[in-house]
Amino acid sequence: MTVVAVVTIAVMAPGISVTAQAPPASNPRAEVLALFEQSARDWSRGDIDAFCAVYAVDALFISPSGITRGRQAVLERYKQRYPGTTAMGTLSFDVLEARVAPGGSAVTVAARWHLTYAIKPPVSGLTLIVWHRTPAGWRLVQDASM
């Protein structure tokens, strides 16, 4: 991200005053919710690799079937459970709450997920996801999906 400083020059008698205006603050909530929506688009087009790319290397995934640790293990779990786009369906989320930690370095999102299919009834559940800001960008560090 490029940071641009905006300088305002005001002419006041008897001299000139220069005031630096800070760049607009980032919006962690909006950034994470945009990633959340992108992940739903990735899933819905059948791209599990892109869907899992935002997981931290050491992510923790909790579901009714157990605990999975690490991005690679989460990716393998999804690929085994959802072997193709027909099995994956279309994913969407209803965000119930998004909380930004003090300092903006973490965001927790509670949501209801929905999977719809062409040939079977839809399913839905709840998820609680924790995102951390890292030098490489936002990473999903914990995912509890029920």
Beta strands, then each sheet from edge to edge (+ up, - down):
strand 1: 6-12
strand 2: 15-21
strand 3: 55-63
strand 4: 66-69
strand 5: 90-100
strand 6: 106-116
strand 7: 123-134
strand 8: 137-145
sheet 1: 1+ 2-
sheet 2: 4+ 3- 8- 7+ 6- 5+
end
